[in-house]
Amino acid sequence: MRELSLRTLNRTLLVRQHLAARTDLTPYELIRHLVAVQGQEPNWPYIGAWSRLERFDHKELATLMHDRKLVRSTTIRRTVHLSTAEDFRWLRPTVQAYIAGALNTAYYRDEIDGIELPELAASGREVLAGRRMSRGDLGRLLAEHFPQRHTRRLAEAVEVLVPMAHGAETGEWGRWRNRYVTVGPAEEWIGAPLGPADPPTMILRYLAAFGPASVADIQAWSGLTRLGEVVDPLRPRLRVLRRAEGAELLDLPDAPLADPELPVPVRFLPAFDNALLGYRDRRRIIADEDRRRTSREASAGVPVYLVDGFVHGRWSLRDSALHIEPWYGFAADQRALVEEEARRLLAFMTGHGAGDIVVTG
């Protein structure tokens, strides 16, 4: 059984995530390959696509949303992601039970206590039939059926129970926060009913983009548990590998493994990027100590950059300047390469490239 070094896992991840070299895929094809792209804040998917595609313009992603070829909605890990409409039809049902589990948390419990959840879901469907509206408006209309409840919590509970699609304008470039979100039934948005849950497809698609990986990695990425029961019948279709320290990894039998010495470029990643959140054990791209330093800001997300394939520091855009905070020293020409890629990113983000590159520390 082949053992894989950390660098082999790193290079394989970068190749499969199209971070070792930019790809000529379309934005739609890229998102389908990645299964779901975190869109917790509207701008981040654009930066993730820019880092992976040879040619990419902001309007391409926005057009896909306006054409309803992409769905922006809650899916894996109970967070907002972009997925193709085709994939959303099986992905949301696959993770629906986990999403619905949010209603057992303190955030919802008091406000929905005593409400029959099927009745709440039915009211939400009735109110939203044939239209989209803000969560605030949805909550106020639901309060007519369920008085003396927190209106925003009612709307959010319906969004947990009933698969919703966010309006395309919600995901347009230029917004760093979800200050105004419109929602409507996902089936109406797509123009087709959702299908049955399909955990095996989810696992195989995950491995194509993230493998080799452990069952624990798949669970961390999806939010689901007890996936070992789903993986076991798939084992005849999978290749079993191991990390150098012995942990089992699963992969598709014909998926390529990268050369551990493959040269890789500097890459800037958005907060919540798939490559960072795709595993329970994330050492193949970020050291444990660096993961701990970013976990303190997990709710806001930490955009980072890669040097030699691994997280080297963080970055931010402030006052039209791109600020880079290295966590390690630069070797040879690494600083020049980081600043060169930062200049390209600044041009993409601002549309003109004006502004400073500021390296701190």
C-alpha positions in Angstrom: 0.0 0.0 0.0 1.6 3.3 -1.1 2.5 5.8 1.5 2.1 9.5 0.5 4.4 12.2 1.9 3.1 15.6 3.0 4.6 17.2 -0.2 2.9 14.6 -2.4 -0.5 15.4 -0.8 0.2 19.1 -1.1 1.1 19.0 -4.8 -1.8 16.6 -5.5 -4.2 19.0 -3.8 -2.9 22.0 -5.8 -3.2 20.1 -9.1 -6.7 18.9 -8.4 -7.8 22.4 -7.2 -6.2 24.0 -10.3 -3.8 26.0 -8.1 -0.6 24.5 -9.4 -1.5 26.0 -12.8 -4.4 28.1 -14.0 -6.9 26.1 -16.1 -8.8 26.9 -19.2 -12.1 25.6 -17.7 -15.1 27.9 -17.8 -16.3 29.3 -14.4 -19.2 27.0 -14.6 -17.0 24.0 -15.2 -14.7 25.0 -12.4 -17.5 25.3 -9.9 -18.9 21.9 -11.0 -15.5 20.3 -10.5 -15.2 21.8 -7.0 -18.7 20.7 -6.1 -19.5 23.7 -4.0 -17.6 27.0 -3.6 -18.0 28.8 -0.3 -19.8 32.1 -0.9 -20.4 33.2 2.7 -19.4 36.7 1.6 -20.2 37.6 -2.0 -16.7 38.6 -3.2 -14.8 35.6 -2.1 -15.9 33.1 -4.9 -14.7 35.6 -7.5 -11.2 35.7 -6.0 -11.1 31.9 -5.7 -12.1 31.6 -9.4 -9.5 34.3 -10.5 -6.8 32.3 -8.7 -7.6 29.2 -10.7 -8.7 30.3 -14.2 -6.6 31.5 -17.1 -9.3 34.0 -18.1 -11.9 35.3 -15.8 -14.0 38.4 -15.6 -16.3 39.4 -12.7 -19.4 39.5 -15.0 -19.0 35.8 -15.9 -19.9 34.6 -12.5 -22.6 37.1 -12.0 -24.1 36.1 -15.4 -24.2 32.5 -14.4 -26.2 33.4 -11.3 -28.6 35.7 -13.2 -29.1 32.9 -15.8 -29.9 30.6 -12.9 -27.2 28.1 -13.8 -25.7 28.6 -10.4 -27.5 28.4 -7.0 -26.3 30.4 -4.0 -27.7 28.7 -1.0 -26.9 26.8 2.3 -25.4 23.4 1.6 -22.3 21.7 3.1 -21.3 22.7 6.6 -24.5 24.7 6.9 -22.9 27.6 5.2 -23.6 29.5 2.0 -22.0 28.0 -1.1 -22.3 28.3 -4.9 -23.0 25.1 -6.8 -24.4 24.4 -10.2 -28.1 24.0 -10.4 -27.7 20.4 -11.5 -25.5 19.6 -8.5 -27.7 21.5 -6.1 -30.6 19.1 -6.9 -28.8 16.2 -5.2 -26.4 18.1 -2.9 -28.9 19.9 -0.8 -31.1 16.8 -0.2 -27.9 14.9 0.8 -27.0 17.4 3.5 -30.5 18.5 4.4 -30.7 16.5 7.7 -27.5 18.1 8.9 -28.8 21.6 7.9 -32.1 20.9 9.7 -30.1 20.0 12.8 -29.4 23.7 13.3 -32.9 24.1 14.7 -31.8 22.2 17.8 -29.3 24.9 18.7 -29.9 27.7 21.2 -30.0 30.2 18.4 -33.3 28.8 17.2 -34.7 26.8 20.0 -36.6 29.4 22.0 -38.1 31.1 19.0 -39.5 28.0 17.4 -40.4 26.1 20.6 -44.0 24.8 20.3 -44.2 25.5 16.5 -45.0 22.5 14.3 -42.1 22.5 11.9 -44.1 21.1 8.9 -46.6 23.9 9.5 -43.8 26.5 9.5 -42.3 25.1 6.3 -45.7 25.1 4.6 -46.3 28.7 5.6 -42.9 29.7 4.2 -43.7 28.0 0.9 -47.0 29.7 0.7 -45.7 33.2 1.4 -42.8 32.8 -1.1 -44.7 31.0 -3.8 -43.8 32.7 -7.1 -41.6 35.4 -5.7 -38.5 36.3 -3.8 -38.1 38.6 -0.9 -35.8 39.7 1.9 -35.5 37.8 5.0 -36.9 40.7 6.9 -40.0 40.8 4.7 -40.4 37.1 4.9 -40.2 37.2 8.7 -42.8 39.9 9.0 -45.3 37.9 6.9 -44.6 34.7 8.8 -45.2 36.6 12.1 -48.9 37.0 10.9 -49.2 33.2 11.3 -46.8 32.9 14.3 -47.2 36.0 16.4 -44.9 37.0 19.2 -41.9 35.4 17.7 -38.6 36.8 16.5 -39.4 37.6 12.9 -35.8 37.2 11.6 -35.5 33.8 13.3 -38.8 32.7 11.8 -37.4 33.5 8.3 -34.1 31.8 8.9 -35.9 28.7 10.3 -37.9 28.5 7.1 -34.6 28.8 5.1 -33.3 25.8 7.1 -36.5 23.7 6.4 -37.1 24.7 2.8 -34.2 24.7 0.3 -33.9 28.4 -0.8 -31.9 30.1 -3.6 -30.5 33.6 -3.0 -31.3 36.2 -5.5 -28.5 36.7 -8.1 -27.9 40.3 -7.0 -27.0 38.9 -3.6 -23.9 37.3 -5.0 -22.7 40.1 -7.3 -19.2 41.4 -7.1 -18.5 44.4 -4.9 -20.0 43.3 -1.5 -18.0 42.1 1.5 -21.0 41.4 3.7 -24.5 39.8 3.2 -26.3 43.0 4.2 -29.3 42.4 1.9 -30.2 38.9 0.9 -33.3 37.9 -1.1 -34.6 34.3 -1.0 -37.1 32.2 -2.9 -37.8 28.4 -3.2 -34.8 26.7 -4.9 -37.0 24.5 -7.0 -38.7 27.6 -8.5 -35.3 29.1 -9.1 -34.0 26.0 -10.8 -37.2 25.2 -12.6 -37.0 21.5 -11.6 -37.7 19.5 -8.4 -34.9 18.5 -6.1 -33.9 14.9 -6.3 -33.2 12.3 -3.7 -30.2 12.4 -1.3 -27.1 10.9 -3.0 -24.2 10.4 -0.5 -22.2 8.1 -2.8 -22.1 10.7 -5.6 -21.0 13.3 -3.1 -18.2 11.2 -1.9 -16.9 10.3 -5.3 -17.1 13.9 -6.5 -15.3 15.1 -3.4 -12.5 12.6 -4.0 -12.1 13.8 -7.6 -11.4 17.4 -6.4 -9.9 16.8 -2.9 -8.5 13.2 -2.8 -6.7 11.3 -1.5 -8.6 11.9 1.8 -9.8 10.1 4.8 -13.4 9.5 5.9 -12.9 12.1 8.6 -11.8 14.6 5.9 -15.0 14.0 3.9 -17.1 14.4 7.0 -15.3 17.7 7.9 -15.9 19.0 4.4 -19.5 18.1 4.2 -20.6 18.4 7.8 -22.1 14.9 7.7 -21.2 12.1 10.1 -21.2 8.3 9.9 -20.0 8.4 6.3 -17.9 5.3 6.9 -21.1 3.3 6.4 -21.5 4.9 3.0 -17.9 4.5 2.1 -17.7 0.8 2.9 -19.8 -0.4 -0.1 -17.8 2.0 -2.4 -14.4 0.5 -1.4 -14.2 -1.9 -4.4 -14.3 1.2 -6.6 -11.7 3.1 -4.6 -7.9 3.0 -4.1 -6.6 2.8 -0.6 -3.4 4.8 0.3 -1.8 5.9 3.5 -0.2 9.0 4.9 3.4 8.6 5.8 2.4 8.2 9.5 -0.1 5.5 8.6 -3.6 7.1 8.4 -5.8 5.6 5.7 -6.6 7.7 2.7 -9.1 6.9 -0.1 -9.0 8.0 -3.7 -10.4 7.3 -7.1 -8.5 4.5 -8.8 -7.4 6.5 -11.9 -6.9 9.9 -10.2 -3.3 11.2 -10.7 -0.9 11.8 -7.8 1.4 14.7 -8.3 5.2 14.8 -8.2 6.2 16.0 -4.7 8.9 18.2 -6.4 6.5 19.9 -8.8 7.3 23.6 -8.9 4.2 25.6 -7.9 3.5 29.4 -8.1 2.5 31.9 -5.5 -1.3 31.9 -5.0 -3.6 34.2 -3.2 -6.7 32.5 -1.7 -9.9 34.0 -0.4 -11.2 33.5 3.1 -13.0 30.1 3.4 -11.4 28.7 0.3 -12.2 25.1 -0.6 -8.5 24.1 -0.5 -8.3 25.3 3.1 -11.6 23.9 4.5 -11.7 20.6 2.6 -10.1 18.4 5.3 -10.1 17.6 8.9 -6.4 17.3 8.8 -5.3 20.4 6.9 -1.5 20.0 7.2 -1.3 19.3 3.5 -1.7 23.1 3.0 -1.6 24.9 6.3 0.5 24.1 9.4 -1.3 23.3 12.6 0.1 26.4 14.3 -1.0 28.6 11.5 -4.5 27.0 11.5 -4.7 27.9 15.2 -3.7 31.5 14.6 -6.5 31.8 12.0 -9.2 30.0 14.0 -9.5 32.9 16.3 -11.0 34.8 13.4 -12.9 31.9 11.8 -16.2 33.8 11.8 -14.8 36.5 9.6 -12.5 34.3 7.6 -8.8 34.9 6.9 -7.6 35.3 3.3 -4.1 33.7 3.0 -1.4 33.3 0.3 0.7 30.3 -0.6 4.4 30.1 -1.1 5.8 26.8 -2.3 2.3 25.4 -2.0 1.8 26.1 1.7 0.2 28.9 3.6 2.9 31.5 4.2 0.9 34.4 5.6 -2.3 36.4 5.3 -3.5 39.4 3.2 -6.2 42.0 3.2 -7.4 44.9 1.0 -7.6 48.2 2.9 -7.9 51.7 1.5 -7.1 50.5 -2.0 -3.8 48.9 -0.8 -3.2 45.2 -0.6 -1.5 44.4 2.7 0.5 41.3 3.1 1.5 39.9 6.5 4.1 37.1 6.2 4.3 34.5 9.0 7.6 33.2 7.7 10.7 34.8 6.1 11.2 34.9 2.4 13.8 32.9 0.6 15.7 34.0 -2.6 13.2 35.7 -4.9 10.0 34.7 -3.0 9.1 38.2 -1.9 9.3 39.5 -5.5 7.0 36.7 -6.7 4.5 37.4 -3.9 4.4 41.1 -4.7 4.1 40.3 -8.4 1.0 38.1 -7.9 -0.3 40.6 -5.4 -0.2 43.3 -8.0 -2.2 41.1 -10.4 -4.7 40.4 -7.7 -5.0 44.1 -6.9 -5.7 44.9 -10.5 -8.5 42.3 -10.6 -10.0 43.6 -7.4 -9.9 47.3 -8.1 -10.3 47.2 -11.9 -7.3 49.5 -12.5 -4.4 48.2 -10.5 -3.7 51.5 -8.8 -2.8 51.2 -5.2 0.1 50.0 -3.0 1.4 46.6 -2.1 2.3 46.8 1.6 4.4 44.0 3.2 4.4 44.2 7.0 6.8 42.5 9.4 
